[in-house]
Amino acid sequence: MVILLITLVLMMPAAAIELEEVFLGKVTKADQATGALDVKISAKWNGKQYAPVDPVTIYGTSTFDALFENIKQGDEVVGTLMGGEEWIAIGLVGSKQSTQKQVSWMIGDPNAMVSPLVGNYKVSYTANPKCDSCIGSVCYAESVDVTVRTVGYDANGKEYTVSEIATKTLLPAGTMNVAGTNNQQYVNILFMKGEAPASACPDAPMMVGPQPVSDFFIKSMSVASGIPTETPVPVETTAVPATLPATPVTPVPTSAPTPEPIATTTPGFGVIAALLGCAVTLAVLRR
């Protein structure tokens, strides 16, 4: 019976994925000391557009230091809220007339940002795990494979790819600058730190836990201002999970700071906790 329960736990799919919701609204409070980021929302993304909703203030939090250094009360933003309380992607609206609310910059996880950047740029990535650093369902991301493309929207609001412009692998603190053909804007991308799914590791057991989140600072900038030269990042670097404390990286378009190494954590805690939970449950049932 004990073996059966343990087997069932180990075979459980990765559940506990936290709900992500996307809102449009104005910042009412941004407090870096407490991490509070409150937004009075006016619309919610319904898969095609931002549909109006009754105004209500969402009392959220953020761990992105760069966000508080670039945002202020009254700014119109689009943001993705995870688990009903944590902003994992925030973008400053730069084109208020567009249906998709193009953003001039975004901080957080670009995979969670539904609005394009000014110039119709979309940035996405795949994180590569450091498999000896996993904690439950997530690992440190030792690198990310970034893709930049331009997009358009059909009459029904469905997004489609106009052109795939560039792909590049970035280490933590790595940067890339990408300009589309005949586009008056270019994107400056800084990958600060991130997480990757433990399921991407060879022979990884199925784990219960939330989705991984990574931190980027991405800006849409005028080509007329000139495109800065990228500074290579040393190959030897230790990635830092997006949701754990880390030495902040200051975004600088023309250079990339080197993050300080963070000791890896011994994996396997999630499995041990699950086994102990099964044992306790079995003991109670036998009584």
KAUR-V136265 format. One line per field, one symbol per residue. psi: psi as a letter, one per 30 degrees, with the letter a starting at -180 (. if undefined). A space follows every 50 residues. Layout:
psi=???
This chain:
psi=eeeeeeeeeffkljagkkkkkklkakkfkjjeefgkjkkjkflkkgfelj kklkkkkkjalkgjefeffgllkfkklkkkkkggfkjfkkkkkfjffkef ikkflkkbjffgjfkllkghkkkllkkjkjfggkjbfllkjflkjkkklk llkafggkklkekjelkkkklkgllkkkklkgkfllkkkjjellllkfff kkgklklkllllklkljkkklkeffkjlkkkkkkejkklkkfglklkkkj kkefljlkkkkkklkklfeeeeeeeeeeeeeeeeee.
